[in-house]
Amino acid sequence: MGILDKLKKTFKKTSESILTAIVGKKIDEDFYQEIEDALIRADVGAQTSIMLAKKLADKKFPRDATESEIKKFLADEITRLLEPYEANLFDSIDKSTRRNPEIILVIGVNGNGKTTSIAKLANVFKKKGHNPLMIAGDTFRAAAVEQLKYWGNQLGIAVFHGKDQADAAGVVYSGIEKAKSENNDIVLIDTAGRMQNRDDLIAELDKIKRVIKKIDGTAPHKTILVLDGLTGQTAHLQVESFLNKVGIDGLIVTKLDSTAKGGAVISLTQKYKAPIFAIGVGEGADDLQPFSANQYAKAILDE
């Protein structure tokens, strides 16, 4: 099953809800209001939903316009909204000035798929000819270290870890030093999952970033926030807090192979101007894919 088909399956309820607002309806003020309401229910966000409904009204479709014409118009508008936030992490690093190494810090709340996403990122980089190292910086949760080691064994990718309960910043420092000595050109750093409102845990992330900068003043070269695609509007709280307290360069949205509404990605990009580095569309090692605005919009509209 291709990525578009996977996303269409995920967003089936959303597309059906929007379709219900379109099919067999007379094109009048109530019609535009129903579409606006359907978009809001899909987590697109009130402001963006109002704007899309207004664009639809301004188009002045004839009363006999077909559902496919309406769907295509909305899909095209959503594509235009999302295109500025397509950010293929894999290609951008391939084209960047080669650093020694490229350091990527991955953060997020427990349960969002952070550790798995790191392994999938490393897998893509390895296939592109890179020599990645994964650092198990979540020293407070033994299961996170074991999970990363498991993926490392499965994919043939090196994992650096310290002792249980070791200082996370110290582990990260030693891991980067090891990467430099062994010519790993990409370092992916896992961190302890933390709620965005825990100031003590946010302070630990700041410490990790300071330690990284001691090795390379330009690093981390990317700080990526991993979000669960099922959390909908709750994702806004996470982005806002991490953006303000830690700083992020972009997002990975996971679990888009389940029953996510889909609209939150639209509202997040419009509000926070956050690039989408990749999306997770399955549990396999190859199921982290570049974000395509066109595919995403088509899936939401089943177009």
ABEGO torsion letter per residue (X at the ends): XBAAAAAAAAAAAAAAAAAAAABGBBBBAAAAAAAAAAAAAAGAEAAAAAAAAAAAAAAGBBAABBAAAAAAAAAAAAAAAAAAABBBAAAAAAABBBBOBBBBBBBEBBGAGAAAAAAAAAAAAAAAGBBBBBBBABAABAAAAAAAAAAAAAAGBBBBBBBBGBBAAAAAAAAAAAAAAAGBABBBBBBBBBBAABAAAAAAAAAAAAAAAAABAAOBABBBBBBBAAAEAAAAAAAAAAAAAAEBAEBBBBGAABABAGAAAAAAAAAAGBBBABBBAEABAAABBBBBAAAAAAAAAGX
